[in-house]
Amino acid sequence: MTVIVLTRCPAGLRGFLTRWLMEISPGVFIGGPSRRIREALWAEVAQYADTGRALLAYTTDNEQGFAFATYDHKWHPIDHEGLILIRRPKQQPAIASTADGAPQGWSKASKRRRYGQR
């Protein structure tokens, strides 16, 4: 079983993948090609993905039962004592805060309610 997930990739690449895999949702392709075909498809994805991202997951003979690869993805696979895990980047705070710790952009009444000030 092979699964390829594309994000922000050209429509031509999606059309190419539909020759070998079935698109079950926009950008999600699934099928059972041979290893040689899977590697050729992944090479095409890496070549034509442009500014998009791609993820490949496939069944294999290991303890997890699957393996995966990423292309231009923020999450990266790492080997941890024989298990493949995903390393995610640290989240940056989305909202700046003021000196009193309340997020900026909130109304004064909302800040008072949130921090129990009356």
Rosetta blueprint (number, residue, H / E / L):
1 M L
2 T E
3 V E
4 I E
5 V E
6 L E
7 T E
8 R L
9 C L
10 P L
11 A H
12 G H
13 L H
14 R H
15 G H
16 F H
17 L H
18 T L
19 R L
20 W L
21 L L
22 M E
23 E E
24 I E
25 S E
26 P L
27 G L
28 V E
29 F E
30 I E
31 G E
32 G L
33 P L
34 S L
35 R H
36 R H
37 I H
38 R H
39 E H
40 A H
41 L H
42 W H
43 A H
44 E H
45 V H
46 A H
47 Q H
48 Y H
49 A L
50 D L
51 T L
52 G L
53 R E
54 A E
55 L E
56 L E
57 A E
58 Y E
59 T E
60 T L
61 D L
62 N L
63 E L
64 Q L
65 G L
66 F E
67 A E
68 F E
69 A E
70 T E
71 Y E
72 D L
73 H L
74 K L
75 W L
76 H E
77 P E
78 I E
79 D E
80 H E
81 E L
82 G L
83 L E
84 I E
85 L E
86 I E
87 R E
88 R L
89 P L
90 K L
91 Q L
92 Q L
93 P L
94 A L
95 I L
96 A L
97 S E
98 T L
99 A L
100 D L
101 G L
102 A L
103 P E
104 Q L
105 G L
106 W L
107 S L
108 K H
109 A H
110 S H
111 K H
112 R H
113 R H
114 R H
115 Y L
116 G L
117 Q L
118 R L
